[in-house]
Structure formats: structure tokens, C-alpha cells
Amino acid sequence: MITVTNRIQVKKGMAMKMAPNFTQPGPLQQYEGFHKVEVHVSTQFDEYDEMNVMMYWDSIEAFEVWRNSEDFKATHKRPSAGDEPNPNSPLIKSLIVISEIASSISK
């Protein structure tokens, strides 16, 4: 099993408002190998809030099917602002991290 984490830095005060957008029902749940999405929010930083959007998948191949799908493109489509960053966007930056679950423990 793998996790795909999108570490997203957003303007202060925006993470808790944005978090539910990542767990709305949609086509993602129909994809083979998908397990769940969790959104973790950290407000400890002075300059920004951070959301860690964690997706759990059976394999990187299953994730890639989703990532290359028309559903993914439609879900992630944003209005075009040309080459200029949108000054109204709460997004500061993001980083995708793909990890293999090497060890875990549960109750």
C-alpha cells in the first residue's frame, strides 16, 4: 500500500475552510485500488497554514490510473489566469510526496 500526500501551504486561516473540499464524494471513490483520503491541517507555522491531503492506494499503478484520468483533470481544473499567479488564490505552494507504507500499528 502507498500514500500520496499533497503538502499544501495556504494563507493563514484558510486550511480549515478548504479541507472539506478534498473529501467531497465524487468519481475518485470508484477507482480500483483507492482506499481513502484524509486531510490533516497544521496551523503551527507563523507564515502559512499547511494541509496534508493523504490518499491511500493499493499501488502506485492504481494511483497513476486516477492521476491520468479525465476525472482527475476535471476535478483539478482551475480557471486560467494566464501566466500570472492569481493574487486572490489562497495557495502558496504544494508538493506531492509518494510513500510506501513500510510499517504500521493499530489498536
N, C-alpha and C positions, 0 to 999 in steps of 0.2 A: 504494500500500500504506500501511496505517496501523499504528500500535502503540497498544494500550490498556494503560496502566500503572496498576496499583493500588499506590500507595505506602503501605505498611502499617507503622506503628510498633507494635512489640510490646515486652513486658517483656524486660529483659536476659536473654540466654541462651535465648530461645525461638525466634528466627528459624530457626536451622539445624534445629531439631526440627520446625518447622511447614512448612518449604519443600517437602518431598516431597508433602505433601497437595495441592499445587497442580498436580502433574504426574502424578497417577494417571490411568490410562486410564479413559475414560468417554464420555458422549454428545457432548461438545464436539468431539471429533475427526471426527464425522460431519457437521458443519455446513459448508455450502458457503462458501468464502472463507476458512476458517480455515487457518493455516499451522503455528503452533507456540506453545508457552508456554515462557518462560524465567523462572527465579526467581533474582534477584540479591540477595545478603544483604550488608548492611553492619553491622559491629559497632563502627565507629569512634566512635559517639556515647556519651557517658557515661550518659545518662538512659534510653536505649532502643536496641533493635536495629531496623533497617529492612529490610523486604523490598520489592523492586520486582518485582512479578509482571507480566511483559511478555507480552502476547498480540499476535501478528502476524496481521492480517486483510487481505484484498484491498481492503475498503472499509468505511466506517462503516455502510453499509446492511447488509452481511453481519454485522457485529458486532451491530447492533441486532436482527436476527432472533434471534441467540443470546440476547441480553440480555432479550428479551421472551418467550422460550420457557418452557414448563413445565419443561424440562430445567434451565434456568438457575435457576429458582425452587427446584426440588428440590435442586440442588447447593448452593445458598446458604442453605437453610433452617437456622435455628438454634433451639434451644429458647427458648421465650418466657419472659422473666423479668419481664414486666410493663413498667412504665415505669422501673424501677430498673436501672442498669448492673450487670452480673454482676461481682462483685468477684474471681471466680476466672478470668475471661477474661484471656488474655494480650494482647488487643488494646487499644491505647491510642487510636489514630485511624487513619483511612485517607483517601486522596484518589485519585480516578480522574483520569488525565490522558490525553487522546486526542491523538495527534500524527500528522501526515502525514510519511512519510519523504521528506525533501527532497533528501537526498544520502547516498551511502554508497560504501564501497570495500571490496573483498575481495581476498584473495590469489589 
